[in-house]
């Protein structure tokens, strides 16, 4: 019985390896990305608590470059495969997930469509710098910023959301 279990586990690992090898890297961005001043990487988790729907939870590692005006966000699985690439500049934003591309006129609108909840983009960039910033309905906890940890909760409007970020230490 153990031999079958071990063989099944090995086959599963090999199959996962082939699946990961089959993942292609998306082509370089067509959106202009100049004057990028800031770079962050780490892990993030977002939970959306909607009493009228199933709770959504998302976690991944990330690399974020830029500012609220222009930048890019790469999101990766725990094994390092790219899940998505989000790019934006004033007047345009695009999200690439595999071969699927979603475009919008603003980063805020695109995130609302993709995540099902609004995120305080301007405030998030301030929080990443360790600076407190007001965001309607959101409360940020920067008390562990020196450890690379940021937490924020949205209590209103519904749905409630919890955002956790753990930054890689330089």
C-alpha positions in Angstrom: 0.0 0.0 0.0 2.9 2.4 0.8 4.5 1.7 -2.6 1.3 2.9 -4.4 1.1 5.9 -2.2 4.7 6.8 -2.9 4.3 6.3 -6.6 1.2 8.4 -6.7 3.0 11.2 -4.8 5.9 11.0 -7.2 3.6 11.2 -10.2 1.8 14.2 -8.7 5.1 16.0 -8.2 6.2 15.2 -11.8 2.9 16.4 -13.2 3.1 19.6 -11.2 6.6 20.1 -12.5 5.4 19.8 -16.1 2.6 22.2 -15.5 4.9 24.8 -14.0 7.4 24.3 -16.9 4.5 24.9 -19.3 3.7 28.3 -17.8 5.0 31.0 -20.2 6.3 34.4 -19.2 4.2 37.2 -20.6 5.8 39.6 -23.1 7.4 42.8 -22.0 5.0 45.7 -21.1 3.8 48.1 -23.8 2.8 50.7 -21.2 5.4 53.4 -20.6 7.3 53.0 -17.3 9.8 55.8 -16.8 11.1 57.6 -13.7 10.3 54.6 -11.4 11.6 55.6 -8.0 10.3 53.0 -5.6 10.6 49.2 -5.4 9.0 46.9 -2.9 8.7 43.2 -2.7 7.3 40.7 -0.2 4.1 38.9 0.5 0.5 40.2 0.6 -2.8 38.8 1.7 -6.3 40.2 1.1 -9.5 38.9 2.6 -12.9 40.2 1.6 -15.6 39.6 4.1 -18.9 39.9 2.3 -21.9 38.7 4.4 -24.0 38.4 1.1 -21.4 36.2 -0.7 -18.7 33.7 -0.2 -15.6 35.1 1.6 -12.7 35.7 -0.7 -9.1 35.2 0.3 -6.0 35.8 -1.7 -2.3 35.6 -0.9 0.8 35.8 -3.0 4.3 37.2 -3.2 4.7 40.4 -5.1 7.1 43.0 -6.6 5.8 46.5 -6.9 7.6 49.3 -8.8 6.5 53.0 -9.1 3.9 55.3 -7.7 0.2 56.0 -7.9 0.8 57.7 -11.3 2.7 54.9 -13.0 4.1 51.6 -12.1 3.8 47.8 -12.2 2.9 45.0 -9.8 4.0 41.5 -10.5 2.2 38.8 -8.4 3.7 35.3 -8.0 2.6 31.9 -6.6 4.5 30.5 -3.6 6.6 28.5 -6.1 7.5 31.6 -8.1 5.3 31.3 -11.1 3.8 34.6 -12.3 0.0 34.8 -11.6 -0.5 38.3 -12.9 1.1 41.5 -14.0 -0.6 44.8 -13.4 0.7 48.0 -15.1 -0.6 51.5 -15.1 0.0 55.1 -15.9 -2.2 58.1 -15.9 -5.3 57.3 -18.0 -4.7 53.6 -18.5 -4.3 50.4 -16.6 -4.0 46.8 -17.6 -4.0 43.4 -15.9 -2.5 40.4 -17.5 -3.3 37.0 -16.2 -1.9 34.3 -18.5 -3.3 35.1 -22.0 -6.2 37.2 -20.6 -5.8 41.0 -20.6 -8.2 43.4 -18.8 -7.9 47.1 -19.5 -9.4 50.1 -17.7 -9.0 53.9 -17.6 -7.7 53.9 -14.1 -5.8 51.7 -11.6 -8.6 52.1 -9.0 -11.3 51.0 -11.4 -9.3 48.0 -12.6 -8.6 46.8 -9.0 -12.3 47.2 -8.1 -13.3 45.0 -11.0 -10.6 42.4 -10.3 -10.8 42.2 -6.5 -14.5 43.0 -5.9 -13.5 45.7 -3.5 -11.9 49.2 -3.6 -8.4 49.6 -2.3 -7.0 52.9 -1.0 -4.2 53.2 -3.6 -2.9 56.6 -2.6 -2.8 55.6 1.1 -1.2 52.2 0.3 1.8 53.9 -1.2 2.1 56.1 1.9 1.8 53.0 4.1 4.6 51.3 2.1 6.8 54.3 3.0 5.9 53.9 6.7 3.8 57.1 6.7 0.3 57.2 8.1 -2.4 58.2 5.6 -6.1 58.6 5.9 -8.3 56.4 3.7 -12.1 56.5 3.9 -13.3 53.5 5.9 -9.7 52.0 6.3 -7.6 51.9 9.4 -3.9 51.1 8.9 -1.7 49.6 11.6 2.0 50.6 11.0 3.2 49.7 14.5 5.3 46.9 13.0 6.5 48.7 10.0 10.1 48.5 11.3 9.7 44.7 11.0 8.4 45.1 7.4 4.7 44.5 8.4 1.7 46.5 7.5 -1.9 45.7 8.3 -5.1 47.5 7.3 -8.8 46.9 7.7 -11.8 48.3 6.0 -14.9 48.4 8.1 -17.1 50.4 5.7 -18.5 50.5 3.2 -19.3 46.8 2.9 -17.8 44.4 2.1 -15.2 44.5 4.9 -11.6 43.7 3.9 -8.4 42.9 5.6 -5.0 43.6 3.9 -1.7 42.3 5.3 1.7 43.1 3.8 5.0 41.6 4.8 7.9 43.4 3.1 11.2 41.7 2.3 13.9 43.2 4.4 16.8 44.8 2.4 
